[in-house]
C-alpha cells in the first residue's frame, strides 16, 4: 500500500472516530448542505439524495468509508455537523471541479480520483485553510496548477497524476513546507523544476514521471532527507543522476529512467540506503563498474540498471544476492562469467552484454535467465539459435507472419503462426521451427495482475474484419523484441499491426489511459512516442505501420519496441503500460516468383556450385589470396562495427571527389561522405605510402570497435577490398576544437565559458573511460586540440585512435617509436619513450590551458623564439596573476571559481613528475568542483625574467587585436589539416626546429 493510501485511510478513520464519539450535534450546517448540492451538480453526481441529512446516517459511514461524505459533529461550541471529507472514487463523474468546495470551511480531504472530470483546478481552493489532502488523479483535468494552491499551508498531499495539465510547476509550491506527498506524473508540465522545491524538507513521496520538463535533475533533492519514494521516469530531465542522491538515506523506492543528454557518470554511492527495496536506474547515462556494495543491500528486491554503459565483470559476490526477485542488467557492456546460481530464485535479464559464455550453454533455453545475445563469442544471432535448436534449413525464407500473443490464424489467405506461449520478466523464447523468437524484459511495477498481462485479451469491442489478429496481443513492461531468422538477405517491407485493446471506448476513467513507446527496426529508431489509440483514431481500432526498404543482413530481422517511461501506468488498473503489438507481417521486396520451389532450389544449388568452382580456380591462381587472407583476419576479430563495400564508399564520397576532402592525415586523406540513408560519414583512406600494414589496420579496427563512449568519435565500420583499407567514422559538423579556438577567424566559433567547461569536462571523461573504464586500458598518446572534434551541440569527441596502443598489465616502458606531437608530449615520453596514461594527462593539461586562454600552446613569429603557453602560466602562477591567462573574448561573462579550478587542474596535469599528476577520473571530479583542487607547486627550474614575460604578453595581445595573418600563426596548418589529422612527422613542421630532446632536458 502506498504512503498516500495509508495516510488517506488513517485520516478518515480518525475523522470517523471523532464523529462517532460526538453527541452534541446531529444535523449538517444548512450552508454546507446547500454547498453540497451545488458541488454535486458541478461534479455530475446525480445519485445524491438530500432529502435525508448526509451527516445523520452514521452506521453507513463505516461501510462507505471510501466513497461518501464524512462529517465531524463535535466542533466545540457548535451545534452543527461539518463536512470534513469528500471521497468519491471510481464513479466516472463527468463534470468539473467545483469552486464551491471553499464553502466547506472544515473540509480536510478531497479525493475525486479515477473519474471523468474535466476543466481546471479552481483557484478559489486556495482559501481553504484546513485542507490536508487533494487527490485528483486519473481524470481529464487541463490547465496549470493555480499558484493559489500554495496558500494552503496545511496541505500534506497533492496528487494530480494522469491528467492533461500543462504549464510550469509553480515556484510558489515551495511554500507548502508541510507537504509529504507530491505526485505530478503523466501530465504535460514543462520547464525546469523550480529551485523553491528545495524547501520541501518534509517530502516523503515525489513523482514527476512522464512529463516534458527540461534541465537536469536538480542537486537540491539532497534537502529531501525524509523522502522514501522518488520517481522520475521519462520526465524530460537530463542526466546523469546527481551524486547528491546518495544523501537520501530513507529511500525505499528509487525509480529514474530515460534521462536526456549524453553526459555519463558512474553509479551514485547508494550503500547508505539501507531501506531501499526497489532500485530502477534504467537508461540513465551510467557508466563504470558494478559496485560490490549492492550485495550488502539485503532489502533490495527489484534491481534494474539496464540500457546503460556499465562495464567490467559482475563481482563474484553477486552470486550470493538471493534477496532480489528481479535483476535487469540488459543492454550494457558487461564482461566475464555469469554468476552460476543466478536464475534459481530470481528473474534475471543479462541480454545484450559481452559475457564469456561457453559453447552449449543455456543461452536460448528460456527459463528465468535471459542470456540472449550475451556473449561476444556469438555475434551471429541466427547461427547461435540454430545451434541451440539443432535445426537445419535447406533454404532461406522470404516472409514471416506472426500473430503476437495469439493462436495460429489465417487472414486473407495468409497464415500467421501462433505466439501464445507465456512470457515473463526475463524471457527469451524460440518458435518450434526456430525461424523466429521473442525476447521480453522487465516486470510490471505495482502490478494488480501480476504475470497475467504479458498476453492480454481485448476488453474493447472489435469491429475490424480481421479481428482475430487483434483479439490478443503481446505486451512487455520495458522492452519487447521479435527476431526473424533464416531470412534471405535483401530489402523487405515490414508491417506492424497494432490495436489498443486494454482501454475501453466509453466515457469512463478506463478510457483515459495513454500507451506511448518507441519502435526500432534493425537497431534504428523509426518512430518515437508512438501512441496506438491516437494513430488508429480510437481504442479497439487497428493501425498498421508500414516500413519499406528494411535491409536484412546476416539473415536476421530485429523488431524492438521500447517503453521510455511515458504514458499512464495505472489506467484502467495498475501495470497497463509498455509496448504492445498484435501481429507482424514481413515480405521480401525481391522474393522469387513464377517458378516452383524445387526448380528455384535447383537453380540456387547449381549457381552455388558454379561460384565455388570459379572461386576455386581463382584461388588456385592466387587472385584472391591477399584479399581472402585479410578477410579471414577481419572475421577472427571481435568487431562491434559494420562492414562497408567499396561501392558504398565510392558512392558516398562521389568517388573520393577532391571537393569532399576534409583533411590529410599521416596515413592518407580523409573525405566527407553521405550514405544512402542520409548518414554523414568521414572516411579515412589509408594510402599506399602508409607504413601501417594490414595487421596493424586490423588490430586498430578490433580495438576501436571495442571503444564506444559519448566523448569518443564513433567508428561506424571499415572497408577492406583489394588494396583499399578504409575506416568509416561519424562526421562531426563543427570540425576541431583547435579551429574553433584559434583557427582562421572565419572558422572560429564563439565559445562561451559554460561551453568551454563542458568541452573540457567531456575530454576528461573520454580519457577517464580510455584509462580506467574500458575493457582495454588504452593510452591515446596524442591528445591535442586538433584531435578533439565538436558535434552539432559543441560536445567534444576525442578522435584518432590509429596510434593508441594497449597498455598491457604493468608494461609501461614501450619501445615503439615516439608517436605524439611536440608541445603536447610529456617530458618522460619525449625524452625516453616512457609511456603511461600519465602522458595523456600531461597532454590534457595543455589542452585545458588552451581552452581557458583561447591560444595555442606553441606559437611563434618569424625570426623570434617560440612562445609557450605553459611557460607563461607558470610565471603568472609565481606572480599570483593567473587570471591574466583568461581569453579576453570571454569578457566578464564567466565563473571565476571554475576558471581558477581549470587552470590549477591544468598545472597539476602538466607536472614534470609523472606520478604527481592526477588520474583522469580525479580530474573530472576537480573540474566539476566535487573535489577540492590541491595547490600546485611549480618544480620548473627555468624562471623567466620580466623582459621575456612582457614579450609573451605583448605577443598574445597583438595576435588578438591585429588578427594575425595565416602566415604568422598556426592557423594555416589547422585549416589545411582539418579535424581528421593523424599524427605524423609532418606535425613537427608546426613548431620551431629546436623542439628536440635537448629542449626538454633544458626545461626539466
WOSUL-V966842 format. One record per residue. N is the residue number from 0. PSI is psi in whole degrees, 0 to 359 (none if undefined). OMEGA is omega in whole degrees, 0 to 359 (NA if undefined). Layout:
N|PSI|OMEGA + N|PSI|OMEGA
This chain:
0|135|183 + 1|163|179 + 2|318|182 + 3|321|180 + 4|318|178 + 5|315|180 + 6|318|182 + 7|310|183 + 8|317|179 + 9|321|179 + 10|317|180 + 11|320|179 + 12|319|180 + 13|316|180 + 14|318|181 + 15|319|180 + 16|316|179 + 17|319|182 + 18|317|184 + 19|340|179 + 20|4|181 + 21|140|180 + 22|354|186 + 23|320|185 + 24|151|181 + 25|350|183 + 26|153|180 + 27|152|176 + 28|135|183 + 29|320|180 + 30|322|181 + 31|328|176 + 32|318|177 + 33|321|178 + 34|321|179 + 35|324|178 + 36|315|179 + 37|322|179 + 38|317|179 + 39|320|179 + 40|318|180 + 41|319|182 + 42|341|186 + 43|24|178 + 44|108|188 + 45|354|185 + 46|10|175 + 47|127|180 + 48|110|183 + 49|14|173 + 50|333|175 + 51|157|182 + 52|124|181 + 53|347|179 + 54|6|188 + 55|333|187 + 56|66|189 + 57|319|182 + 58|326|181 + 59|342|182 + 60|329|182 + 61|314|181 + 62|338|183 + 63|29|187 + 64|324|184 + 65|347|184 + 66|76|180 + 67|185|173 + 68|131|179 + 69|137|184 + 70|157|172 + 71|117|183 + 72|20|184 + 73|35|178 + 74|125|184 + 75|132|177 + 76|16|183 + 77|137|182 + 78|13|182 + 79|157|170 + 80|150|182 + 81|140|180 + 82|125|179 + 83|346|180 + 84|137|172 + 85|112|182 + 86|107|182 + 87|81|186 + 88|145|171 + 89|41|179 + 90|2|179 + 91|38|178 + 92|130|189 + 93|0|190 + 94|212|181 + 95|168|178 + 96|128|186 + 97|124|172 + 98|337|185 + 99|352|177 + 100|336|179 + 101|356|175 + 102|6|176 + 103|87|191 + 104|341|182 + 105|6|185 + 106|131|180 + 107|333|184 + 108|129|171 + 109|114|176 + 110|103|180 + 111|32|184 + 112|154|176 + 113|58|173 + 114|202|181 + 115|34|184 + 116|147|179 + 117|186|180 + 118|197|186 + 119|168|176 + 120|123|182 + 121|133|178 + 122|342|178 + 123|338|180 + 124|340|181 + 125|345|180 + 126|1|184 + 127|98|192 + 128|358|180 + 129|1|185 + 130|136|175 + 131|327|190 + 132|126|171 + 133|111|179 + 134|113|184 + 135|24|186 + 136|154|174 + 137|59|173 + 138|198|180 + 139|30|186 + 140|144|180 + 141|185|178 + 142|189|182 + 143|171|176 + 144|120|180 + 145|135|178 + 146|336|181 + 147|340|178 + 148|331|181 + 149|348|178 + 150|347|181 + 151|82|187 + 152|343|181 + 153|353|190 + 154|130|180 + 155|332|182 + 156|133|173 + 157|113|183 + 158|111|180 + 159|21|185 + 160|144|171 + 161|58|170 + 162|200|180 + 163|35|183 + 164|159|187 + 165|189|181 + 166|182|179 + 167|159|176 + 168|120|187 + 169|131|177 + 170|339|179 + 171|339|180 + 172|343|176 + 173|347|178 + 174|349|182 + 175|68|188 + 176|347|179 + 177|355|189 + 178|138|180 + 179|330|181 + 180|122|177 + 181|103|184 + 182|115|185 + 183|16|185 + 184|158|175 + 185|57|170 + 186|200|180 + 187|40|180 + 188|144|184 + 189|179|179 + 190|187|184 + 191|159|173 + 192|127|183 + 193|141|182 + 194|339|181 + 195|342|178 + 196|347|177 + 197|337|183 + 198|356|184 + 199|66|186 + 200|349|177 + 201|358|186 + 202|133|179 + 203|334|184 + 204|113|181 + 205|125|182 + 206|126|184 + 207|25|183 + 208|159|172 + 209|63|173 + 210|191|182 + 211|46|181 + 212|171|178 + 213|170|181 + 214|182|181 + 215|163|171 + 216|121|187 + 217|144|178 + 218|345|183 + 219|354|177 + 220|343|178 + 221|342|178 + 222|343|184 + 223|66|189 + 224|346|181 + 225|1|188 + 226|139|177 + 227|344|178 + 228|123|180 + 229|117|184 + 230|115|179 + 231|79|183 + 232|129|178 + 233|38|188 + 234|344|187 + 235|347|179 + 236|158|182 + 237|158|178 + 238|184|3 + 239|177|177 + 240|126|184 + 241|144|180 + 242|338|181 + 243|344|182 + 244|339|180 + 245|345|181 + 246|352|183 + 247|79|190 + 248|348|181 + 249|7|182 + 250|133|173 + 251|326|181 + 252|124|179 + 253|113|181 + 254|109|175 + 255|133|180 + 256|157|169 + 257|54|177 + 258|147|177 + 259|175|176 + 260|169|182 + 261|15|180 + 262|126|183 + 263|154|177 + 264|154|178 + 265|168|177 + 266|130|179 + 267|159|178 + 268|114|185 + 269|5|189 + 270|341|180 + 271|358|178 + 272|76|187 + 273|351|180 + 274|358|189 + 275|126|181 + 276|322|181 + 277|122|180 + 278|110|177 + 279|110|174 + 280|72|187 + 281|133|178 + 282|53|186 + 283|22|178 + 284|44|179 + 285|131|174 + 286|193|182 + 287|200|186 + 288|162|175 + 289|128|182 + 290|150|179 + 291|331|190 + 292|341|182 + 293|325|180 + 294|327|183 + 295|353|179 + 296|80|191 + 297|348|179 + 298|349|184 + 299|125|177 + 300|335|186 + 301|117|180 + 302|123|178 + 303|105|177 + 304|30|186 + 305|160|177 + 306|47|171 + 307|203|179 + 308|37|179 + 309|138|183 + 310|181|181 + 311|188|183 + 312|160|171 + 313|122|180 + 314|143|182 + 315|329|182 + 316|342|179 + 317|340|178 + 318|338|180 + 319|7|185 + 320|70|184 + 321|350|183 + 322|335|186 + 323|134|176 + 324|328|183 + 325|129|177 + 326|116|181 + 327|114|178 + 328|27|183 + 329|144|169 + 330|45|174 + 331|199|181 + 332|32|184 + 333|147|183 + 334|185|176 + 335|192|182 + 336|160|175 + 337|133|177 + 338|125|190 + 339|334|185 + 340|358|181 + 341|142|178 + 342|350|179 + 343|318|181 + 344|352|186 + 345|154|168 + 346|120|187 + 347|130|175 + 348|115|180 + 349|15|184 + 350|152|179 + 351|62|170 + 352|198|182 + 353|45|183 + 354|161|174 + 355|106|183 + 356|127|185 + 357|163|178 + 358|141|176 + 359|10|178 + 360|178|188 + 361|36|186 + 362|319|185 + 363|19|186 + 364|2|179 + 365|223|182 + 366|208|185 + 367|3|177 + 368|123|177 + 369|108|181 + 370|22|184 + 371|137|179 + 372|47|185 + 373|332|188 + 374|133|176 + 375|345|179 + 376|349|182 + 377|89|182 + 378|340|179 + 379|102|185 + 380|316|182 + 381|309|181 + 382|321|181 + 383|313|184 + 384|331|176 + 385|322|178 + 386|320|180 + 387|323|183 + 388|354|181 + 389|41|181 + 390|151|174 + 391|130|181 + 392|132|182 + 393|332|182 + 394|161|180 + 395|158|179 + 396|158|180 + 397|9|180 + 398|162|178 + 399|130|181 + 400|122|184 + 401|132|171 + 402|93|190 + 403|125|178 + 404|0|183 + 405|185|180 + 406|171|179 + 407|133|179 + 408|160|175 + 409|121|182 + 410|123|181 + 411|46|178 + 412|10|177 + 413|128|181 + 414|124|176 + 415|121|182 + 416|151|182 + 417|154|180 + 418|59|188 + 419|3|178 + 420|146|180 + 421|151|179 + 422|195|180 + 423|181|185 + 424|330|182 + 425|83|191 + 426|130|167 + 427|124|186 + 428|130|179 + 429|141|178 + 430|159|181 + 431|328|180 + 432|345|182 + 433|6|185 + 434|349|176 + 435|167|182 + 436|166|172 + 437|154|177 + 438|128|181 + 439|136|182 + 440|133|171 + 441|157|177 + 442|138|177 + 443|120|182 + 444|138|179 + 445|39|189 + 446|132|170 + 447|336|185 + 448|57|190 + 449|117|176 + 450|358|185 + 451|355|186 + 452|10|179 + 453|333|177 + 454|78|186 + 455|156|171 + 456|155|184 + 457|135|171 + 458|4|178 + 459|158|176 + 460|120|182 + 461|132|183 + 462|355|181 + 463|153|185 + 464|331|180 + 465|45|187 + 466|337|180 + 467|339|177 + 468|341|190 + 469|357|180 + 470|322|177 + 471|163|178 + 472|173|172 + 473|137|183 + 474|155|180 + 475|147|180 + 476|327|184 + 477|291|187 + 478|132|177 + 479|121|183 + 480|133|172 + 481|140|179 + 482|135|171 + 483|124|181 + 484|166|175 + 485|25|175 + 486|139|176 + 487|137|179 + 488|143|180 + 489|196|182 + 490|139|183 + 491|155|169 + 492|125|184 + 493|124|174 + 494|123|177 + 495|123|185 + 496|127|181 + 497|150|168 + 498|133|179 + 499|109|186 + 500|5|182 + 501|359|174 + 502|159|179 + 503|161|179 + 504|72|182 + 505|187|181 + 506|61|177 + 507|168|179 + 508|339|179 + 509|346|179 + 510|358|189 + 511|359|181 + 512|150|176 + 513|121|177 + 514|122|183 + 515|128|177 + 516|172|182 + 517|152|181 + 518|132|178 + 519|139|171 + 520|128|181 + 521|37|177 + 522|358|181 + 523|133|180 + 524|122|180 + 525|344|174 + 526|132|180 + 527|144|177 + 528|50|180 + 529|128|179 + 530|111|186 + 531|306|184 + 532|322|181 + 533|316|182 + 534|333|180 + 535|346|182 + 536|24|178 + 537|171|179 + 538|156|181 + 539|9|178 + 540|146|184 + 541|152|170 + 542|132|180 + 543|117|178 + 544|119|184 + 545|129|178 + 546|119|182 + 547|163|174 + 548|42|175 + 549|117|185 + 550|125|175 + 551|121|175 + 552|159|182 + 553|23|176 + 554|25|186 + 555|135|174 + 556|133|180 + 557|124|177 + 558|116|183 + 559|135|176 + 560|130|188 + 561|129|175 + 562|118|184 + 563|32|174 + 564|13|183 + 565|162|183 + 566|172|181 + 567|153|181 + 568|349|190 + 569|20|180 + 570|134|357 + 571|347|173 + 572|177|182 + 573|149|176 + 574|19|171 + 575|84|179 + 576|181|180 + 577|165|183 + 578|140|181 + 579|137|178 + 580|142|183 + 581|319|183 + 582|160|179 + 583|134|177 + 584|121|183 + 585|127|181 + 586|136|178 + 587|143|176 + 588|352|183 + 589|40|180 + 590|144|178 + 591|142|180 + 592|160|176 + 593|357|179 + 594|157|181 + 595|163|179 + 596|321|182 + 597|318|179 + 598|317|180 + 599|318|179 + 600|321|179 + 601|319|178 + 602|316|180 + 603|315|181 + 604|316|180 + 605|317|180 + 606|322|180 + 607|316|180 + 608|317|180 + 609|315|181 + 610|318|180 + 611|316|179 + 612|317|181 + 613|314|180 + 614|328|178 + 615|318|179 + 616|314|181 + 617|323|178 + 618|316|180 + 619|328|179 + 620|356|176 + 621|12|185 + 622|327|187 + 623|12|186 + 624|312|182 + 625|316|183 + 626|315|181 + 627|326|177 + 628|316|179 + 629|319|180 + 630|321|179 + 631|317|178 + 632|319|181 + 633|321|182 + 634|329|182 + 635|349|180 + 636|152|177 + 637|84|185 + 638|145|174 + 639|28|183 + 640|181|180 + 641|161|175 + 642|132|180 + 643|151|175 + 644|157|179 + 645|328|178 + 646|318|178 + 647|317|183 + 648|321|177 + 649|318|179 + 650|321|182 + 651|326|184 + 652|10|183 + 653|51|180 + 654|44|179 + 655|45|179 + 656|140|183 + 657|332|180 + 658|342|179 + 659|2|180 + 660|126|184 + 661|2|179 + 662|168|178 + 663|105|180 + 664|176|180 + 665|341|181 + 666|2|179 + 667|181|184 + 668|162|177 + 669|132|184 + 670|146|170 + 671|141|179 + 672|168|178 + 673|118|179 + 674|168|183 + 675|335|178 + 676|6|177 + 677|358|180 + 678|127|176 + 679|139|183 + 680|161|171 + 681|124|185 + 682|117|175 + 683|114|183 + 684|111|180 + 685|123|185 + 686|163|179 + 687|341|179 + 688|348|184 + 689|140|176 + 690|354|182 + 691|111|182 + 692|181|182 + 693|318|181 + 694|316|177 + 695|320|181 + 696|313|181 + 697|321|177 + 698|322|180 + 699|316|179 + 700|314|181 + 701|322|181 + 702|312|184 + 703|323|183 + 704|338|179 + 705|353|183 + 706|99|181 + 707|123|185 + 708|149|181 + 709|336|182 + 710|22|171 + 711|142|176 + 712|130|185 + 713|134|173 + 714|114|179 + 715|327|182 + 716|198|182 + 717|170|178 + 718|126|178 + 719|101|178 + 720|124|181 + 721|233|178 + 722|11|180 + 723|124|175 + 724|111|187 + 725|141|171 + 726|134|183 + 727|114|182 + 728|165|168 + 729|150|179 + 730|130|181 + 731|121|192 + 732|327|189 + 733|22|172 + 734|213|187 + 735|160|175 + 736|324|180 + 737|314|181 + 738|324|180 + 739|323|184 + 740|310|187 + 741|32|173 + 742|191|176 + 743|144|189 + 744|322|184 + 745|345|180 + 746|355|180 + 747|152|179 + 748|136|178 + 749|108|181 + 750|112|178 + 751|177|187 + 752|319|182 + 753|324|178 + 754|318|179 + 755|319|179 + 756|318|179 + 757|318|180 + 758|315|182 + 759|315|179 + 760|321|179 + 761|318|177 + 762|316|180 + 763|319|180 + 764|320|178 + 765|318|179 + 766|323|177 + 767|322|177 + 768|312|181 + 769|318|185 + 770|323|195 + 771|339|190 + 772|333|182 + 773|160|179 + 774|328|179 + 775|128|177 + 776|120|189 + 777|134|171 + 778|123|185 + 779|314|175 + 780|352|181 + 781|53|176 + 782|124|177 + 783|170|187 + 784|331|179 + 785|343|178 + 786|15|172 + 787|116|182 + 788|159|184 + 789|131|179 + 790|191|184 + 791|322|181 + 792|15|179 + 793|31|170 + 794|138|183 + 795|149|174 + 796|125|181 + 797|131|183 + 798|175|172 + 799|81|174 + 800|17|179 + 801|335|181 + 802|357|180 + 803|136|180 + 804|149|178 + 805|135|177 + 806|87|190 + 807|121|177 + 808|240|185 + 809|14|181 + 810|87|186 + 811|337|183 + 812|99|184 + 813|130|188 + 814|12|178 + 815|171|181 + 816|153|177 + 817|125|184 + 818|78|178 + 819|191|181 + 820|122|179 + 821|142|186 + 822|337|177 + 823|348|187 + 824|140|176 + 825|146|185 + 826|321|182 + 827|334|178 + 828|317|180 + 829|323|185 + 830|317|190 + 831|358|182 + 832|19|182 + 833|111|190 + 834|124|168 + 835|179|177 + 836|344|179 + 837|343|173 + 838|320|176 + 839|323|179 + 840|318|177 + 841|311|181 + 842|321|177 + 843|318|179 + 844|320|177 + 845|315|180 + 846|321|179 + 847|319|177 + 848|322|179 + 849|323|179 + 850|318|180 + 851|316|189 + 852|338|184 + 853|16|182 + 854|152|175 + 855|147|181 + 856|321|184 + 857|114|176 + 858|153|178 + 859|159|175 + 860|154|182 + 861|136|175 + 862|13|179 + 863|159|179 + 864|151|183 + 865|153|175 + 866|128|182 + 867|121|182 + 868|322|181 + 869|318|178 + 870|317|181 + 871|319|179 + 872|319|178 + 873|317|181 + 874|318|177 + 875|326|177 + 876|316|180 + 877|327|180 + 878|354|181 + 879|32|185 + 880|47|184 + 881|336|181 + 882|345|178 + 883|345|177 + 884|336|191 + 885|135|179 + 886|123|182 + 887|344|177 + 888|342|178 + 889|343|184 + 890|229|178 + 891|10|184 + 892|74|177 + 893|166|179 + 894|111|185 + 895|321|181 + 896|318|180 + 897|322|178 + 898|310|182 + 899|323|178 + 900|316|182 + 901|319|179 + 902|312|181 + 903|324|175 + 904|319|179 + 905|319|179 + 906|321|176 + 907|319|182 + 908|331|183 + 909|20|176 + 910|136|182 + 911|333|179 + 912|115|191 + 913|321|184 + 914|356|175 + 915|355|177 + 916|145|181 + 917|163|171 + 918|161|182 + 919|331|176 + 920|324|176 + 921|324|178 + 922|317|179 + 923|313|180 + 924|319|181 + 925|318|180 + 926|327|180 + 927|8|177 + 928|24|175 + 929|344|178 + 930|141|179 + 931|139|180 + 932|119|179 + 933|154|178 + 934|131|178 + 935|134|176 + 936|118|184 + 937|136|176 + 938|15|180 + 939|133|180 + 940|347|182 + 941|124|178 + 942|121|181 + 943|147|177 + 944|173|184 + 945|325|182 + 946|316|179 + 947|322|177 + 948|312|181 + 949|323|178 + 950|318|178 + 951|313|182 + 952|313|181 + 953|322|179 + 954|315|180 + 955|313|182 + 956|323|180 + 957|321|180 + 958|325|180 + 959|314|191 + 960|327|184 + 961|358|178 + 962|65|186 + 963|140|183 + 964|166|184 + 965|327|181 + 966|342|182 + 967|346|186 + 968|182|179 + 969|354|189 + 970|321|182 + 971|317|178 + 972|320|180 + 973|317|184 + 974|328|179 + 975|319|183 + 976|323|184 + 977|184|187 + 978|349|189 + 979|42|186 + 980|124|174 + 981|155|181 + 982|135|176 + 983|176|180 + 984|338|179 + 985|340|179 + 986|335|180 + 987|337|182 + 988|344|180 + 989|349|190 + 990|160|180 + 991|151|187 + 992|341|183 + 993|6|180 + 994|67|175 + 995|191|184 + 996|331|179 + 997|330|177 + 998|315|180 + 999|321|179 + 1000|328|179 + 1001|319|185 + 1002|328|186 + 1003|none|NA
